[in-house]
Structure formats: C-alpha cells, structure tokens
Amino acid sequence: MKLRHALLLVPFLGGVHAQDSKSQEPVMVVDGEAFFTWDEYVNSATFRDRNLRCFTQRVERDANLAPELRGTTADCSGSNTTIKPEYTTAGGKVYFIPVVFHVLSHSNGTGAIPASRIHAQIDILNEDYNALAGTPGAQGEDARIFFYLATEDPNGMPTDGIDRHQNDTWFADGGSYWNTIAWDPFHYLNVYTNNASGALGYTFTPQQGGVVGTPRWDRVVLLYSAVGYNSPIGPPYNKGRTATHEIGHWLGLEHTFEGGCAAGNCNQVGDLICDTNAEQTETYGCPVNQQSCGSVDPVRNYMNYTNDLCMTNFTAEQVNRMRCTITNWRPNIDQPVCAGIGSASVRNAGTNPNVYSATPPRLGVDQIYSVATAPYSAAIIFGYTGSANQLLGGGQTALIDLASSLIFQLGPLAGPNAEATVAIPLEPSYCDLPLYTQALLIGGASPFALTNAVDMTVGTN
C-alpha cells in the first residue's frame, strides 16, 4: 500500500528557541546535526537533501490498522483521476470542514503557539482554497472548500477548536499521541503542531485503505514555528503555506513533481493531474520561468516545494480531484457551520403588489434579488433584522421594522425587471442571521409603492 506523507524520524533536542541569532540550544537537530537558527535550518543542504519541506516516502500497510474504508469510485483513486462535472464547483456546493488544532508543547513552553496564529492559519487556508479576492490565493482556482475551527467537540460540548497538551514526548512527535487525543477523524480534520519529526509538515492521502478514520494515519502534522502568517520560522516558509500544502495531500493531491517527466496518460501518471505541467524534480525558491520537462514548471502551485510567497494556486483539475476525494473518501467530513440551510419565504400584506422575490442566502453562494417594477421605473431593496406589519396611508403596509438594524440596501435598480446579484461571503458570523426585506418602488405616477416582503435566514447549502 502506498501512503503519501511527510514523515521523517530524526533525533530532536527540546528547549528550542525561535530566534535569529545563535543560542546555547539549537532550534532543530536532524540526525545529530544541530541548527541554531531557523534560517540556518531551512537553507541547509540537509533540509533539501532530506526533503524536509515535505518529506515523502512509501511505507507498507500496518497489520494493526483499523478496517479499511475504500472509496466507492475509481474517479480519484491512488492511480487515477477522472474529471467529472459532479466534482466541479459549478453547482455552488461548498464543503465545510471543522478543524481541531492539537497544540503539543514542551515543558519549557516551546511550541505553545498563541491562538492568534491558529486563527491566522485558518484565514490563510480559506484564502488559498477559496481564491479570495485581494489575497495571494486569488490567482488560483476556487475549490469552494471552507475550513473553520470546530465549535463543538466530539461530546457535543462547546469548544474553540484548540486542544492544548504539554508533553515533551508528544512535542518530539513520539508517544502515539494520536491514539490518546484525536477527535473522530471521520468528522474532524485533526491538525497537530509540534516539531514534526524534523520536517515542516507531513500527512497521508486518503486513497489507501485504512487511512480515513484511523487516528494514526488520518492526521496532519505541522512544525509549530511554521504555523500562521509571519510565523517565527521566518522567510521563506513563514506565510502559512505548509498547512495549505499538507492539507492538499489530506484531500488526495500528490506533489506536482511526482513521477518526473513520465510519459503516458496525464491522469494516470505523475501527480495524476493534466493541467499541472510535468516537472522533473521538486523546486525550491521561485524560478517562475523554469522548464524541466519541455514546459514551464508549475512553481506557483501549492503542491510544489517553492517559497510560501511564490505559491498562489490550485488548478481546476486539482480542485476536481479534491472535491471527488471529499465525496468518495471523506463523505462524513462535510459539517456545515450554520445550524440550518438558507431560506427565503414570501410574506404579503393588504394591497401591496406581490412582485418581489429572492433566492435563499447561503454562505459562499451568490444570491439573486428580482423585482417586477411596472408601472414604476425602479426599485430599492432594504434588509433589516426585524419584521413589522404597519399599515401606512394609501393602503401601503410596511413589513420591515425600520427601528431594527439595517443590514443592506440595494438600488435604485432599473425596471421593469429589476435584478441584483449579491455574493454572500464565506463568513460564519453570518450564520442563522435573520433578514426581513422589502422593496420600495419609485418613479411612477404615485410617489412610491411598497411590495411584499421576503423573510430570510442565512444558512449553508
């Protein structure tokens, strides 16, 4: 059985310090070689020779593995990727993945990373996996995969999604900690931060039997000093892209340089992806025009070994494979962050014209508002947090409470078929937000007219 991961067992000395100058204790020890600064470590020949950016090797199946969970399709197996429409993002489906960060620290305090860096790491993941505008990830393909710190633990109790343990053995990546503290891997992404056995991180792909749901294999491990934005490890690996890379493996992706310049069906050789150019070997730095297999190497891809600032994208086929992986290999990992699905219901009153409609507001999905304005020429749509049923002069009824909080205003929108599209952000704080909306018609023989209301609740798919 082939497992994709980044595990390297190396001796390590506790008591490390994230600093730029020489100290009495090293920040990392690899096979007896001591490194006294993070810069010295990441620029060393050992770092490259041992592939500590994300060390990858083959291991045989453990005889003690739990019963296998096998995918129900060969569309995204360990040897094939079949691109299918049902795995694209066109349908608007967003996958929501709850994350628990198990912070494993040394008794001297090393590795006790603050919550702010963990929150920053979640932000970086969502920038990269959702190609958010204004971020480096905007250059990539939107995977519509959203990560959030778990809000409920396996016992149903409230949590901030951060689980802390001080244990020197666990900090050194030993002691089978995963058997003790893992949260149900079928329903949570378990991320552990410690010294990562000398690598920046490692994980295992789910396309081999016995990985999904098995705490030993179903996990992501990150070097504590490389977590978050402007992390202590310093350039060039301090922008949180180690987590992006490793979780790419966790979602079924291989390295872009897998298989070198191997010829054959590009969905069955190398990284099993056709829209990532073949690459002879891993790339460090950011040589954007480098060619090793007759085409420009995918140095900006998250699944390469380049600098964090160089990484900017997943491709469309990588997104297809990741979404196929969730559908078939991790079918229970999608846990919507909102309590319910988005809803929109029409409410009418008296003589108000019933000409206004809207699609349900759902996180990460465009919402469409429509108003048939005739005999008026335009419409303005208002959204408040409170409802009303107040009869006004001229037979008009106000169906929104103007004393409540104003959430949005759209328009004026030109008629006779006024329409507006609003992008609902992937922002969990909007979950279950009630919205009471109504349109104001203007530009007619009468000063104005009020339409029916549309009452909404923000939710997920």
N, C-alpha and C positions, 0 to 999 in steps of 0.2 A: 504494500500500500504506500502511496506517495502522499506525504504531508508537506504542505507548504508553510514554512515558518521561518523564524529568525532566531534560533536558539544556539547559543554557544556557551558552554560551561567553562568558566575561567575563574582562577583564584581572584579574590577581591578583599581588600583591606577596608574595614569600617573606619568611621571617623573622618569622612571626606569633607572637603570644603569647596563650595562653588566660588572660586575667586580667580583672578587673572594673573596673580604673581605666585612665586614659589612659596610653598608652605612646608611644614615639617611632615605632613601626611599627604599622600597622593590623592588625587580625585578619582583615579581609576588605576587598577592593576590588571594587566592581561598577561597570563602565562608568566608571571614573575616580573614583567616589565612595568615599571611604575611611571605614571604620568602625573605631573604636579599641577598642571592647569588643563582646563577643558580645551583650550586652543591647541596645546601640545598633543593632546589625545586625538582630536578629530583630524589633525593634519599629519599624523604619523603614518609611516609605512605599514605598521601593524594594523591600524584602523582600516586601511584599504586592502591589505593582503588578506586579512581575516573577514573582509566584507561585513564590518561591524555597523555599517549603515543600516543593514537589514540582513543579517547572516542567514543564508538559506541552505538547507541540506535535506537529504532523504532519510527517513527513518522507517523501520519496519513496524508493523502493527503490534501494539502491546497486547499480550494474551489476556490481560485483565480488563480490557476495555468493556464498557457497557454495551448492551445490544445495539447494533447498528441502526442508524436512521438513514435510509437511502433515498435519494431524490426519485421522484416519480417520472422523470423525463431525462433524456439524454441531451436536451437543448443546451444545458450548461454543465456538462459533466467535467471530469478531470482531464478529458482528452478531446473535447469538442465544444464549440459554441454555435448554436443555431439561432440566427437573428430572426425574431418573430414580432409581429405587430403587437401582440398582447403583452410584450415586455417593454414597450416604449412608454414614454410619458404622455403620449397624445391624449389618453383618456382622462387626464387630470388627477389620477390616483397619486396620493402622497403616502409614503410609508413612514410611520413614526416609530422610532427605536428608542426605548428607555435605556439609559446608561447608568451604571453604578461604577464609580471610581473607588477602588480599594487602595488607599494610600498606605503603603508599607514603609515605615521609617525605622531608622537606627535608634538605639537607646540614647545616643548623644544628640538626637534631634535631626540629624541629616535625613533628608527625604520627606520631611513633614511639610510638603508643599501647601501653600495657602489656597483657600477656596477660590480666591480671585483668579489664580492661574488655571484652575479647573474650569471655571466659568468661561474664561477666555478661550480655552481649548474647545469647548463645545461650540462657541461662536465661530471659531476657525473651521471646524468640521462643517457647519451649516453654510458658511461662505463657499467652501470648496465643493460640497456635494450638491448645492442648490444654485451654483453660479450666480451668486448675489451681485447685483449691480454695484459698482463702486468699490469692489474688492478684487484682489488678485484672481480669485476664482471665477470672476465674471467672464473670463476668456474661454472657459470650458463649457461642457455640456451639462445642462441641468438634469441631475439624476432624480430629483424630487424624492430625496431620502432625508428625513429630518431627525436629528438627534436631540434628545433632551435628558437632563438629569432626572432620574426616577423620582417620582413624588410619593410613591407607595412602595414599601418593602415587601418581601415575599409573605409576610404575616399580615399584610393589609394595614400596617401602621404608617403614618406619615413619615417622610424622610426627605433629606436634602440631596440624596443620591451620592453622598460622600461617606465612605466607610473607612475609618482610620484604625490602624493597628501598629503598635510599636513592638517590633520583634527583630532582633539582629539577624537571625537565620532567614526569616522571610525577606528582610531588606536585601540580603545577599542572594535572593531568588532561589532559596532552598527550603526544605521542610515541607514540601507538598501542601503549601498554604491553601491552594485552590480547593482541596478536599474539605477544608475547615470553614472557609469564609465565602465561597462562591454563592451568589444568588442564582436561582434557577436559570441556567444558560438557555433554556428554550424560550424564555420570556424577557431576559435582560442581556445586554451587552456588558460583560464583565471586563473592565479595564483595570489592570494592576500597575501601580507605579512603584518601582524600586530600582536596583542597579541593573536590571535586565540582563544579568549574566555577562555584562561587558559590551552588549550591543545597544544601539539606540532604541531598538524595539524588536518584538517578534510576535507572531501569531500563527494560526493554522487555517488553511482553507477548509470549507465545509464539504467539499466534493469527494471526501473519502469517508467510508463507513466508520461509525464510531466517534466522529468528531462532534457533531451537533448534539448538545445536551450533556456532553461528558465534561465535567469541570476541568480535568487535566488538559484537555485539548481545546475546549471551546472558550478561549480567552484571548485577550490582547494584553501584552506586557510592554510598558514604556519606561525608558530611562527617566528617572524623576526630574533630572535637570533639563530635559528637552520638552517638557510639557508646557503648553501655553505660548502666549505671544511675548517676545523679548525675554525668553527663558534664560536661566543662568548659564546654560552651556555656551551661549554666545554664538556669533556667526560661525559657520553658515547654516547651522541647524537649529536656530532659535525662534522660528516662526510657526511652530506647531504642525509642520507638515509630516513629521514622523507618524503622528496619530492618523493623519489622512491616509498615508501610505499603508500602514499596518491594517487599518480597518478596510481598506481596499482588498487586501488579502482575505480578511474575515468575510468579505462579501463575494469571494470567489475569483478575484483577479490575480493574475500572475505578473511577474516583472516584465517590463517591455522588452528586455534583452534576453528573455528566456529562449533557449534554442539557437541563439546567434542568428546567422544568416540562413537558417534551414529553409530548404525549398519545399513546396507542396501546398496543399490547401491551407490557406492562412487561418482558417477557423479550426484547424486540427493540428497545427504545428506551432512551435514557439509559444507566444502568450495567448494563442487561440483567438486572437483579435485581428481583423483585417485592416482596420483604419488606424493602427499604430504601426508605423514603418518598422521593418526588421532592423535589428541592431546587434552588432557583433558581440558587445560586452557591455557591462554597466558603465554609466557615465557619471563622472564627478564634475563639480564646478558648474558652468553654464555655457558650453560651447554651442551656441544656437545654430550654427551652420555646419556642424559636424556631420559627416557621412561615413558610414562603415559598411553598409550593405547596398550601396548604389542609390540610396535616397537619404534625405535629411533625417537624422536620428530624432526620435521623439524625446528630446531632452527636457521639454517642459511638462511632460506627463508626470502625474503624481506617482506612478509606479516605476519610475526610474530612480537613480541614486543621486540626482543633482541637488544643488543647493536649495534650501527652502524657498528663497526668493525667486528662484528660477522656475519652480513648479507652479503651473497655472491651470491645468486641465485634466479632466477625464474626456474620453471620446464617446461618440454616440454608441458604438458597439460595446465599449466597456460599461456604459450605463445599461444597455440592454442585458448584458450578462449579469450585472449586479442585481437588477430587478428580477431576472429569471432565478437567480440564486435565492432571493428572499421568497419568491413564490413557491419554489420547489424544495429548497433545502432548509430554509428558515421560516416555515409557514406560520409559526406562532410568535415571531419576534415583533410583528407589527402591532403596537399597542397605542391606539390614538390618544393623544394628550388631552383632548377635550372629553367631557362626560358624555356628550351626545353628538349626533350629526347635525350639520347646519340645516336650518328650517326657515321657511318663508310662507306665511299664510295671509290671505287677503281678508281685510275687515272693512265692511262698508257701513254707511250710515245715511239715513234720510235720502235727500235728493243729490248728494254728492255724486258726480259722474264716476262710474266704476271703470276707469281707463288706465290704471296704473298697476304694473306687475314687476316682480324682481325674482331672480334665481336665488336659491339659498346661499348665505355667506359661509364659505368653508375655507379654512386656513390653507393658503397656498394656491387657491383656485380663483380665477377671475369671476367676478360677479357682474351680472348684466341687469341694468335697470331700463324699463321701457314705459313710455307714456304716449298714448294717442291724444294729442292736444286739441284737435279741432272741436269747436270753432276758434280756439285760441291758437296763438302762434308759437308759444314757448312754454317750458315748464321748469320749475325749480324744485328739487327734491331735498327734503330735510329729514335728518335722522336724529332722534332724541332717545334718551333712556327711559322715558316714561310715556304711558298712554293716556288718552283722555277721550271724552265724549261730550264736548261742549258745543251747544247749539249757538251759532252766531246769527247775525242779521242776514236776511236774504236767503234763508234756508240752508246756509252753509254750516257744516259741522267740523270743528277741529278735533282730530283724532289722535293728536300727539300733544303731550304736556310740555308747553313751552317753558315751564318753570323748572323742568329737569335739565340734565346736562345735554348740550348739543354735541353730537358725535361727528356729524359731517353735513355738508351742504354741497349739492351738485347743481351746476347750471348758472345762468339760464341755458337750457338745452332746446335747440330749434326743433319745431314741429314740421309737419304734422305727426310724424312718427319719431319722437324724441327718444334717444337711447344713449346710455353711458355705460362704459365698462370700467370696473374698479378692481384692481389687483388686491386681494386680501393677503396680507403678509403672513409668513410662517412665524407668527408671534404667539406663543402660548398664553400670554396675558390677556389675549382677546377671547380665549375660550369661554363659551357659555355666556358671552355678553349679550344682553337683550337690546334690541333695536326696534324702535317704533317709528315708522317712516310714513310720509305723506307727501304728495306733490301739490304744488301751487301752480295753477295755470294762469298765464298772463298774456297780454297782447290781443285782447278781444273787445267786443262791444261793451261788455261789463268790465269793471275794474279787475276782477280776478274770480277764480273758482277754485275750490278745494276738492281734491279727488278722494277716492277710497284710501285706506291705509294698507300697508303691508307690514305685518309684525314678524320680526326675525329673531333668531338666536344663532350666534356664531358657533360653528362646530367644525368637525372634520369630515372626511369623506362619507 
